[in-house]
Amino acid sequence: MEPPSENRTGDPTENRSEIRDFLISRRAKLGPERVGLPTSRRRRVPGLRREEVAALAGVSTEWYTRLEKGHISGVSEDVLEAVAQALLLNEDERTYLLELARAARPTRRRSHRRKDVKIPSPVQWMVDSMTMAPAFVRDGRLDIVASNALCRTLYSPMFDSDTTGDRGCANFPRYFFLDPGSRDFFVDWEEGARATVAVLRAEAGREPHDRALRELVGELSTLSPDFRTMWASHDVRIRHEGIKRLNHPEVGRLEMTFRSLDLPLPQRAVHDLIIYTAEPGTPSEDRLKLLASWTASQTSATEPIRPSR
């Protein structure tokens, strides 16, 4: 197979460094024993060599070397699938590689500032109706763009934080890395921080020309050494769900399960609906009910009195 050709109209991949660093980082993490190669030969660097990945993918070393340098525009999806298989990429990493390839196409090279998507009223009504489960809608930058009252009470430290930024939305990456209080609020801070960065990295692969997203990443990279380190690992996650443990200032320790549901909207922008629940019969359920009761009383106190009929 011939190496991928250069696009003579200019730099074919504004995201070339992302492609290069991602492939190198995945190759470095893959030991020869995992793919059935001999381990007796001395290796100067960890992971597989380029020629080994090329052989596993069924392409020439020259071809793979150019691909690893970011020359991905025009490469077929079948070839990328072969590279993903050779590197033992998981489903999220494979999707990320394909998104990087799509973003490298010349028709997508124009930088833009994505318009904020207005959440339809029925979606907000649905979220508000969940009085016993914290629920919110987040966008690709991990802004909370819609939420119910219980979510705002649960995440009151983040909603009250001065890290909301000029968009006025509570933002998970900014809270994690710019507010020291997040380390006390999130019991598993490092795990949550890494997952947050991985989700943000996946969005950057999907929308590399989103100016607001680039500005967010730039701000966090400048202000947070922890973010810089985690961002450089090139880990990716398409969705984040599982167990969340919080130290809430009002009710104490909470352990909850959360799920991420796709929320299709007319625009391309990615939005997820996140719902939290506590296991029935546990102290966390009792504390969540207490938080819900307190939220309901606060909401009732602020609602206007309607005249009786």
Wavefront OBJ file of the C-alpha trace (Angstrom):
o trace
v 0.000 0.000 0.000
v 1.311 3.448 -0.905
v 1.748 6.105 1.795
v -1.092 8.636 2.023
v -0.481 11.578 -0.300
v -0.069 15.177 0.810
v -2.830 17.652 -0.020
v -1.092 20.238 -2.207
v -3.559 23.001 -1.353
v -1.888 23.558 2.048
v -1.622 21.932 5.455
v -4.114 19.059 5.229
v -4.576 18.591 8.957
v -4.884 21.378 11.477
v -5.268 18.603 14.033
v -2.082 16.836 12.900
v -0.364 17.124 16.269
v -3.403 15.584 17.968
v -3.290 12.588 15.647
v 0.459 12.163 16.108
v 0.400 12.415 19.886
v -2.616 10.126 20.217
v -1.136 7.338 18.088
v 2.262 7.609 19.777
v 0.677 7.500 23.224
v -1.376 4.392 22.354
v 1.666 2.651 20.848
v 3.750 3.429 23.946
v 1.129 1.816 26.197
v 0.999 -1.438 24.228
v 3.558 -4.041 25.280
v 4.665 -6.708 22.765
v 3.376 -9.514 24.978
v -0.187 -8.207 24.548
v -0.079 -8.782 20.784
v 1.887 -12.036 20.805
v 5.291 -10.611 19.853
v 8.607 -11.734 21.417
v 9.704 -9.789 24.481
v 13.332 -10.908 24.663
v 14.741 -8.167 22.393
v 16.075 -5.083 24.159
v 13.826 -2.060 23.802
v 15.009 1.487 24.253
v 11.490 2.859 24.637
v 8.320 1.318 26.102
v 5.628 -0.100 23.869
v 5.646 -1.318 20.311
v 7.891 -0.115 17.519
v 6.379 1.540 14.472
v 7.332 -1.360 12.235
v 5.556 -3.762 14.580
v 2.333 -1.753 14.478
v 2.628 -1.511 10.697
v 3.013 -5.284 10.384
v 0.039 -5.916 12.659
v -2.087 -3.483 10.612
v -0.954 -4.916 7.275
v 0.652 -1.711 5.953
v 4.212 -0.640 5.211
v 6.385 0.935 7.893
v 6.756 4.044 5.719
v 3.000 4.316 5.370
v 2.367 3.949 9.102
v 5.156 6.425 9.925
v 3.489 9.064 7.772
v 0.139 8.272 9.349
v 1.622 8.658 12.826
v 2.958 12.051 11.778
v -0.618 13.147 11.211
v -1.067 12.576 7.476
v -4.535 11.143 7.914
v -6.640 13.112 5.423
v -8.037 10.787 2.763
v -7.132 7.577 4.610
v -9.916 5.031 4.262
v -11.971 3.944 7.234
v -10.977 0.311 6.613
v -7.301 1.180 7.049
v -8.015 3.167 10.211
v -9.968 0.194 11.528
v -6.923 -1.999 10.885
v -4.681 0.436 12.774
v -7.199 0.598 15.629
v -7.213 -3.190 15.823
v -3.410 -3.361 15.753
v -3.197 -0.889 18.649
v -5.974 -2.689 20.564
v -7.955 0.527 20.825
v -11.133 0.318 22.845
v -14.430 1.465 21.353
v -14.078 5.057 22.575
v -10.496 5.324 21.304
v -11.477 3.863 17.948
v -14.334 6.370 17.622
v -11.937 9.168 18.551
v -9.456 8.140 15.836
v -12.225 8.118 13.232
v -13.418 11.537 14.428
v -9.882 12.915 14.073
v -9.795 11.623 10.520
v -13.155 13.190 9.673
v -12.098 16.494 11.216
v -8.939 16.487 9.089
v -10.876 16.692 5.855
v -10.362 20.049 4.092
v -14.094 20.868 4.116
v -13.986 21.078 7.935
v -10.896 23.262 8.286
v -12.710 26.513 8.903
v -12.550 27.703 12.496
v -15.853 28.562 14.097
v -17.449 29.452 17.356
v -20.265 27.029 17.900
v -23.551 28.672 18.711
v -25.087 27.704 22.017
v -28.043 25.416 21.504
v -31.277 26.421 23.158
v -32.700 23.538 25.154
v -36.304 22.868 24.033
v -38.917 23.625 26.679
v -40.234 20.024 26.770
v -36.733 18.830 27.693
v -36.593 21.316 30.573
v -40.075 20.242 31.686
v -38.957 16.606 31.704
v -35.867 17.418 33.764
v -37.912 19.513 36.211
v -40.405 16.673 36.698
v -37.701 14.442 38.239
v -38.141 15.629 41.801
v -36.436 12.628 43.449
v -33.503 12.300 41.041
v -30.891 14.958 40.286
v -30.825 15.453 36.521
v -29.098 17.804 34.123
v -28.201 18.298 30.484
v -24.572 18.928 29.566
v -23.025 19.967 26.271
v -19.728 18.952 24.687
v -17.766 21.481 26.752
v -19.335 19.932 29.884
v -21.370 23.018 30.704
v -24.583 22.290 32.580
v -27.062 23.914 30.202
v -30.247 22.671 31.910
v -30.886 21.191 35.345
v -33.602 20.491 37.887
v -33.813 21.968 41.374
v -32.436 18.862 43.081
v -29.385 18.878 40.803
v -28.698 22.504 41.701
v -28.945 21.631 45.391
v -26.764 18.542 45.000
v -24.116 20.460 43.074
v -24.538 23.705 44.997
v -20.756 24.055 45.590
v -20.200 24.027 41.828
v -23.185 26.253 40.982
v -22.068 28.736 43.654
v -18.429 28.618 42.568
v -16.771 31.572 40.857
v -15.564 29.214 38.082
v -18.724 29.480 35.977
v -16.973 31.680 33.414
v -18.401 34.257 31.031
v -21.076 31.856 29.723
v -22.699 31.802 33.159
v -22.974 27.996 33.246
v -21.631 25.616 35.839
v -18.798 23.798 34.095
v -17.277 20.524 35.295
v -13.698 21.012 33.976
v -13.439 24.535 35.350
v -14.764 23.462 38.764
v -12.510 20.406 38.955
v -9.314 22.248 38.092
v -9.839 25.872 39.134
v -11.696 25.534 42.450
v -9.658 23.951 45.288
v -12.913 23.030 47.045
v -13.631 20.411 44.368
v -11.043 18.102 45.964
v -13.124 17.960 49.133
v -16.477 17.790 47.350
v -15.557 14.870 45.046
v -14.483 11.866 47.097
v -12.702 10.304 44.113
v -11.324 13.575 42.775
v -8.505 12.207 40.610
v -10.662 9.538 38.991
v -13.385 12.082 38.243
v -10.884 14.639 36.978
v -9.292 12.139 34.586
v -12.695 11.079 33.274
v -13.653 14.739 32.773
v -10.487 15.423 30.790
v -11.002 12.269 28.716
v -14.561 13.311 27.795
v -13.313 16.794 26.917
v -10.520 15.294 24.792
v -13.068 13.226 22.855
v -15.097 16.368 22.159
v -11.951 18.155 20.967
v -11.423 15.347 18.472
v -15.010 15.683 17.274
v -14.945 19.492 17.054
v -11.286 20.595 16.703
v -12.270 23.970 15.215
v -14.642 24.982 18.017
v -13.057 28.199 19.230
v -14.814 28.263 22.605
v -13.671 24.708 23.299
v -10.089 25.563 22.362
v -10.236 28.614 24.643
v -11.450 26.450 27.535
v -8.662 23.926 27.019
v -6.126 26.750 26.701
v -7.314 28.409 29.907
v -7.178 25.176 31.891
v -3.781 24.263 30.437
v -2.416 27.647 31.498
v -3.858 27.694 35.004
v -3.759 24.041 36.097
v -0.676 21.787 36.083
v -2.954 18.824 36.872
v -5.020 19.511 33.763
v -1.891 19.817 31.601
v -0.621 16.446 32.819
v -3.941 14.672 32.296
v -4.514 16.316 28.906
v -1.096 15.133 27.725
v -2.039 11.498 28.406
v -4.467 11.588 25.428
v -7.009 9.350 27.149
v -10.512 9.590 25.676
v -14.025 8.682 26.797
v -17.171 9.162 24.753
v -19.463 9.079 27.770
v -18.962 9.108 31.521
v -21.202 7.061 33.810
v -20.882 4.875 36.864
v -20.611 5.662 40.579
v -20.336 9.186 41.962
v -19.351 9.795 45.570
v -19.736 13.277 47.004
v -19.148 15.009 50.319
v -22.196 17.261 50.387
v -21.940 20.243 52.791
v -25.533 19.758 54.048
v -26.169 15.993 54.219
v -22.692 14.468 54.185
v -21.444 11.504 52.157
v -23.521 10.443 49.161
v -22.885 7.498 46.853
v -24.986 7.474 43.708
v -25.228 5.735 40.369
v -25.424 7.964 37.307
v -26.252 7.226 33.697
v -25.650 9.203 30.528
v -28.377 9.220 27.877
v -27.955 10.698 24.398
v -30.157 13.718 23.813
v -30.628 14.247 20.064
v -31.066 17.893 19.113
v -31.401 19.467 15.657
v -27.861 20.874 15.709
v -24.682 18.774 15.547
v -23.657 19.791 19.064
v -23.525 16.838 21.433
v -25.745 16.906 24.503
v -26.241 14.257 27.185
v -28.953 13.868 29.801
v -27.429 12.730 33.104
v -29.587 11.186 35.840
v -28.444 10.312 39.369
v -30.047 7.724 41.674
v -29.155 6.182 45.026
v -29.463 2.483 45.808
v -32.734 1.790 47.640
v -32.405 1.068 51.340
v -29.002 2.694 51.743
v -27.940 5.684 53.851
v -27.286 7.512 50.580
v -30.941 7.104 49.587
v -32.030 8.528 52.957
v -29.691 11.493 52.522
v -30.836 12.081 48.959
v -34.470 12.038 50.128
v -33.563 14.541 52.835
v -31.914 16.735 50.205
v -34.989 16.416 47.959
v -37.301 17.353 50.839
v -35.178 20.369 51.688
v -35.110 21.378 47.995
v -38.894 21.059 47.715
v -39.453 23.230 50.793
v -37.081 25.875 49.467
v -38.812 25.828 46.074
v -42.273 26.108 47.638
v -41.161 29.038 49.772
v -40.096 30.989 46.699
v -43.127 30.213 44.523
v -45.817 32.900 44.338
v -49.142 32.147 46.077
v -51.802 31.452 43.460
v -55.345 32.656 44.161
v -57.867 29.904 44.904
v -60.709 29.314 42.480
l 1 2 3 4 5 6 7 8 9 10 11 12 13 14 15 16 17 18 19 20 21 22 23 24 25 26 27 28 29 30 31 32 33 34 35 36 37 38 39 40 41 42 43 44 45 46 47 48 49 50 51 52 53 54 55 56 57 58 59 60 61 62 63 64 65 66 67 68 69 70 71 72 73 74 75 76 77 78 79 80 81 82 83 84 85 86 87 88 89 90 91 92 93 94 95 96 97 98 99 100 101 102 103 104 105 106 107 108 109 110 111 112 113 114 115 116 117 118 119 120 121 122 123 124 125 126 127 128 129 130 131 132 133 134 135 136 137 138 139 140 141 142 143 144 145 146 147 148 149 150 151 152 153 154 155 156 157 158 159 160 161 162 163 164 165 166 167 168 169 170 171 172 173 174 175 176 177 178 179 180 181 182 183 184 185 186 187 188 189 190 191 192 193 194 195 196 197 198 199 200 201 202 203 204 205 206 207 208 209 210 211 212 213 214 215 216 217 218 219 220 221 222 223 224 225 226 227 228 229 230 231 232 233 234 235 236 237 238 239 240 241 242 243 244 245 246 247 248 249 250 251 252 253 254 255 256 257 258 259 260 261 262 263 264 265 266 267 268 269 270 271 272 273 274 275 276 277 278 279 280 281 282 283 284 285 286 287 288 289 290 291 292 293 294 295 296 297 298 299 300 301 302 303 304 305 306 307 308 309
